[in-house]
Structure formats: structure tokens, C-alpha cells
Amino acid sequence: MVPGGEDLSERMAADPRLPLISATGSTRMGRRVAQVVAARLGRTLLELGGNNGIIVTADADLDLAVRAIVFGAVGTAGQRCTSIRRILVDRRIAADLIARLIAAYKQVRVGDPMNPGTLMGPLIRPEAVERMMEALKRIASEGGEIVCGGRALGGNFVEPTLVRSRADKPMVNEEIFAPLAHIIKFDSLDEAIAIHNAVP
């Protein structure tokens, strides 16, 4: 749904014959759907942008953690609202986990999703690639550092990307909808839970 646009989704949201509108997408889209449906006193079920985190404690099984992170952050090229966007890792094991993740990410085959050897397909459109590349510039301007990946590969293909970030930086709060995950170190489980819950 394009805010201000007159597309099919806009007409559906405004149609009083549809008592409930369920929509999945960005927070921006959700605000527009909510406004249009509320104007006619309809109901909405909105599944909007996410910034899901995974907490990796010092006693974690790192082989299992790496598999979960790669699947959650790279599966569907990071284009799920439930994709892992933040990897919160105990500072004591961060170097080990990061080394394992880099090794795993370097094995991800990017390409035609119909090819059985491909692990990650394309982003949905060229604008998604541009958004990811712009996000990486903004992350760098906030002091973030690319650990692995970060390149556009032509067409709608990108490298899955890991960045070192700090929890208090604005880009950590934004859903990019691409295979981009922030690595954030913590010192205690309470701190990790607070970081996890601090995004809007």
C-alpha cells in the first residue's frame, strides 16, 4: 500500500464491505492502513516491521547458534518480518561466535533460488538493494563496522551482511528487510534483555 496512492490495497482498506483488514509490511504501510480502516470504523490486524534479536549467552552451543542465526538472518534473504536483525552476544564469546559466523556466511551461495545449490536468492526489487546499501552507509556514519559481506552483486542480489553495532545507534532500530544483521555485545543477561526490548 502506497501512502496517498490509489491502488487495489487502498481501495480494499477503504471498502466497508470488508470488516477486517489484515496486512503485513512496513510500519509506514501499517499506519496508512490503520488510518484508512479506522476512518470507516473497521478493524485491522497488522503485522509490521520487526527488529528481532537472538541472545547468545556464554554457555550457548555455538554450532547450534550459528545455524539458527544463518537460517534466521539469511533465509529468504532477510525479507521476513521475523528475520533476525540483531545478534546479541556475550562479550566473552563474541570473538569466537563472530569468527564462526563469518565462516558460515562465506559459504552462503547467492543466486537463482530455483538452483538446488543456492542458499539465498535475490531481494524483491532494485530499490531494496539501494535501501540496503544506503543503510550500510548510515551504519558506518554511526560508527558501525561491516564484519562480513556488504556488497551489491548485480541485479537484485546482495551479499548477506554482518555489522558490528552499538545498541544505542538509530540504525539498530530500523528494519532494512534485507540480509543485514547487527552484532551487539553485552556483559550480562539483564543487559541483553534490556537491549532486546529497547526497540520500538
C-alpha positions as CSV (number, residue, x, y, z in Angstrom):
1,M,0.0,0.0,0.0
2,V,1.5,3.3,-1.1
3,P,0.5,6.2,1.2
4,G,-1.6,8.5,-0.8
5,G,-1.8,6.1,-3.7
6,E,-5.0,4.7,-5.3
7,D,-4.1,1.1,-5.7
8,L,-6.1,-2.0,-5.0
9,S,-4.9,-2.3,-1.4
10,E,-6.0,1.3,-0.8
11,R,-9.5,0.6,-2.2
12,M,-9.7,-2.6,-0.1
13,A,-8.8,-0.8,3.1
14,A,-11.5,1.8,2.4
15,D,-14.2,-0.7,1.5
16,P,-16.8,-1.0,4.3
17,R,-17.8,-4.5,3.0
18,L,-14.5,-5.8,4.4
19,P,-15.0,-5.7,8.2
20,L,-11.4,-6.7,8.9
21,I,-8.2,-5.9,7.0
22,S,-5.1,-8.0,7.7
23,A,-1.9,-6.6,6.4
24,T,1.8,-7.4,6.6
25,G,4.5,-4.9,5.8
26,S,6.3,-1.9,7.0
27,T,5.3,0.3,9.9
28,R,4.7,3.1,7.4
29,M,2.3,0.9,5.5
30,G,0.6,-0.1,8.7
31,R,0.0,3.5,9.7
32,R,-1.7,4.2,6.4
33,V,-3.9,1.0,6.6
34,A,-4.9,1.8,10.2
35,Q,-5.9,5.4,9.2
36,V,-8.0,4.3,6.2
37,V,-9.7,1.5,8.0
38,A,-10.3,3.5,11.2
39,A,-11.9,6.2,9.2
40,R,-14.7,3.8,8.4
41,L,-14.7,2.2,11.9
42,G,-13.3,-1.1,10.6
43,R,-10.8,-3.4,12.3
44,T,-7.2,-4.2,11.5
45,L,-4.8,-7.0,12.1
46,L,-1.3,-5.6,11.4
47,E,2.0,-7.5,11.3
48,L,4.5,-4.7,10.9
49,G,8.3,-4.2,10.8
50,G,10.3,-6.2,13.2
51,N,13.8,-6.0,14.7
52,N,14.0,-9.5,16.1
53,G,17.0,-10.4,18.2
54,I,18.7,-13.6,19.3
55,I,20.6,-13.6,22.5
56,V,23.7,-15.8,22.6
57,T,25.0,-16.4,26.2
58,A,28.4,-17.6,27.2
59,D,27.2,-21.1,27.8
60,A,25.4,-21.4,24.4
61,D,26.0,-24.3,21.9
62,L,27.8,-22.1,19.3
63,D,27.3,-24.6,16.5
64,L,23.6,-24.6,17.1
65,A,23.6,-20.8,17.5
66,V,25.4,-20.3,14.2
67,R,22.9,-22.5,12.3
68,A,20.0,-20.7,13.9
69,I,21.4,-17.2,13.1
70,V,22.2,-18.0,9.5
71,F,18.8,-19.5,8.9
72,G,17.0,-16.7,10.7
73,A,19.1,-13.8,9.2
74,V,19.8,-15.1,5.7
75,G,16.8,-17.3,5.0
76,T,14.5,-15.6,2.4
77,A,17.3,-13.0,2.0
78,G,16.2,-11.4,5.3
79,Q,12.9,-10.5,3.7
80,R,10.6,-11.7,6.5
81,C,9.3,-9.6,9.3
82,T,10.5,-12.4,11.6
83,S,14.1,-12.4,10.3
84,I,16.9,-12.0,12.8
85,R,18.1,-8.4,12.7
86,R,20.1,-8.2,15.9
87,I,22.6,-10.8,17.3
88,L,23.2,-10.0,21.0
89,V,26.3,-11.9,22.1
90,D,28.0,-12.2,25.5
91,R,31.3,-10.2,25.2
92,R,33.3,-13.3,26.5
93,I,32.4,-15.4,23.5
94,A,31.9,-12.7,20.9
95,A,35.2,-13.2,19.0
96,D,34.5,-17.0,18.7
97,L,30.9,-16.5,17.5
98,I,31.9,-13.8,15.0
99,A,34.6,-16.0,13.5
100,R,32.2,-18.9,13.2
101,L,29.5,-16.6,11.6
102,I,32.0,-15.2,9.1
103,A,33.0,-18.7,8.1
104,A,29.3,-19.7,7.7
105,Y,28.4,-16.5,5.8
106,K,31.2,-17.1,3.3
107,Q,29.6,-20.4,2.4
108,V,26.2,-19.0,1.6
109,R,25.7,-19.4,-2.2
110,V,23.8,-16.4,-3.6
111,G,21.9,-16.8,-6.9
112,D,18.9,-18.3,-8.6
113,P,16.6,-19.7,-6.0
114,M,15.5,-22.4,-8.4
115,N,19.0,-23.8,-8.3
116,P,19.3,-26.5,-5.6
117,G,22.8,-25.3,-4.7
118,T,21.5,-21.7,-3.9
119,L,21.1,-20.8,-0.3
120,M,20.0,-17.2,-0.7
121,G,18.0,-15.6,-3.6
122,P,17.5,-12.0,-4.6
123,L,15.9,-9.1,-2.9
124,I,12.5,-8.2,-4.1
125,R,13.4,-5.2,-6.3
126,P,16.3,-2.9,-7.1
127,E,15.0,-0.3,-4.5
128,A,15.5,-3.0,-1.8
129,V,19.2,-3.3,-2.8
130,E,19.5,0.5,-2.8
131,R,17.9,0.7,0.7
132,M,20.4,-1.9,2.0
133,M,23.4,-0.1,0.5
134,E,22.2,3.2,1.9
135,A,21.6,1.6,5.3
136,L,25.2,0.3,5.3
137,K,26.4,3.9,4.7
138,R,24.3,5.2,7.6
139,I,25.5,2.4,9.9
140,A,29.1,3.4,9.0
141,S,28.4,7.0,9.7
142,E,27.1,5.9,13.2
143,G,30.4,4.1,13.9
144,G,29.2,0.6,12.8
145,E,31.6,-1.7,11.0
146,I,31.0,-4.3,8.3
147,V,32.3,-7.6,9.5
148,C,31.3,-9.7,6.5
149,G,29.5,-9.1,3.2
150,G,28.1,-5.7,2.4
151,R,28.4,-5.7,-1.4
152,A,25.7,-5.5,-4.1
153,L,26.3,-8.3,-6.6
154,G,24.3,-7.0,-9.6
155,G,20.7,-7.4,-10.3
156,N,18.8,-7.8,-7.1
157,F,21.5,-9.8,-5.4
158,V,23.5,-8.8,-2.4
159,E,25.9,-10.5,0.0
160,P,24.5,-11.4,3.4
161,T,26.0,-8.9,5.8
162,L,27.1,-8.8,9.4
163,V,27.9,-5.5,11.1
164,R,29.3,-4.6,14.5
165,S,27.0,-2.1,16.0
166,R,26.1,-0.5,19.3
167,A,22.6,-0.9,20.8
168,D,22.1,2.9,21.2
169,K,22.6,3.7,17.5
170,P,19.5,4.7,15.4
171,M,20.1,2.2,12.6
172,V,19.8,-0.7,15.0
173,N,16.1,0.3,15.4
174,E,15.3,0.3,11.7
175,E,14.1,-2.8,9.8
176,I,16.0,-2.9,6.5
177,F,14.2,-6.0,5.1
178,A,17.4,-7.5,3.8
179,P,20.1,-10.0,4.9
180,L,21.7,-7.5,7.3
181,A,22.3,-8.3,11.0
182,H,23.8,-6.2,13.7
183,I,26.2,-7.8,16.2
184,I,25.9,-6.2,19.6
185,K,28.0,-7.3,22.6
186,F,26.6,-7.4,26.1
187,D,28.0,-8.1,29.6
188,S,25.1,-9.6,31.4
189,L,21.8,-11.3,30.6
190,D,19.8,-8.5,32.1
191,E,21.6,-6.0,29.8
192,A,20.9,-8.3,26.8
193,I,17.2,-8.5,27.7
194,A,17.1,-4.7,28.1
195,I,18.8,-4.2,24.7
196,H,16.4,-6.7,23.1
197,N,13.4,-5.0,24.4
198,A,14.5,-1.4,23.7
199,V,13.5,-1.2,20.0
200,P,10.1,0.3,19.2
